[in-house]
Each structure stands twice: as C-alpha cells, then as structure tokens.
C-alpha cells in the first residue's frame, strides 16, 4: 500500500512538472494557451499517461524519447485547441459605415503561425523543458528520498514519557505535638490573696 501511494505521489509530481514546463515553454516561445477547461483536460490526460508509464523503470534514452514526444504532443494540443479571433473587413457591397467582423479562427492557421520547428525559440524552450524534466526524474527522486529520510524523524509521533515507579519511602512517625501553654495554665499561682481572711 505504501509503494502504491509513493508511486501515485511520484506520478502526480512528474505530471505537474511536465505539464507546467510545457505550458511555460509554450508561453515563452510566444504562443498562447487554450482555455482553463481545456488545460485541465490536458493535465488529467498527462497524469494518466505518466501513471501508466511509471509502472516500470525505463532507461534514459527511452525517457528522453517519451518526454520529447510528450512535449511535441502538448505543443500541438496547445496550438490546435487555442482559438484566436480573426477580424476581416465586411464586404464592400454594403454602403455606410465600415464594418469589421471578428470570428474565432480555427487552430490550423494558429498552428502554422506557431509551429515548433519554424520557431527556434519555441523549439529551444520545449527542449529545455525535456532536459529539466529528465533531470528531475533521475536526480529529483534521489533527492526526494534523501529529504524523506531526513524529515521522517521529525514527522514521527512523540512517545509518552514514562517515569519509573517511586521507591517506597520509610514511614516516619509523626512528631509529638507539644502544647507549650499547658504548663503555664496548670501551674498554681505562687502569689495572690490569702485563701481565708480572719474577721
């Protein structure tokens, strides 16, 4: 069960890094991103693909190939699913004020404008995303395990402190209580009026 949770956490972290690096590289290359709903769908698809591929350890060339293909597919998805408004002037048959019609253009024109292989900046940013992701996969896991081993003692539950039982102390008899005023109250007075008087 612990290995399943660790695999799921690793897959989520890897998918987040892959997706956000691809989106950042796409923006840095000068393109736009689709709507948040489409981005969420692509993120879930990326997580599903990473979860399936993370079941076994792959060699570095295979990982680089898969990451490169993933960046290419995400780039094409970002480009194809992004709609831009194309504004064209109205027909000159109509008289009166000039009218402009703006309608969302399909993704094909946008894809041609922001092709990965036509733009060196776009290609460089996506290639950088592949390199950073591969370094994260190979060295980030070792760093994560080291951090977990270092933080595990801090996350452990504190143990209850148990004190040894106290040894039986000898019973000390209570000291006698002395009433220091009692002798003064019981002593007969030495001076005073005579007990009997003669008439």
Buried (B, 14 or more C-beta within 10 A) or exposed (E): EEEEEEEEEBBEBBBBBBBEBBBBBBEBBEBEBBEEEBBEBBBEBBBEBBBEBBEEEBEEEEBBEBBBEBBBBBBBBBBBBBBEEEEEEEEEEEEEEEEEEEEEBEBEEBBEEBBBEEBEEBBEBBBBBBEBBBEBBEEBEEEBEEEEEEEEEEEEEEEEEEEEEEEEEEEEEEEEEEEEEEEEEEEEEEEEEEEEEEE
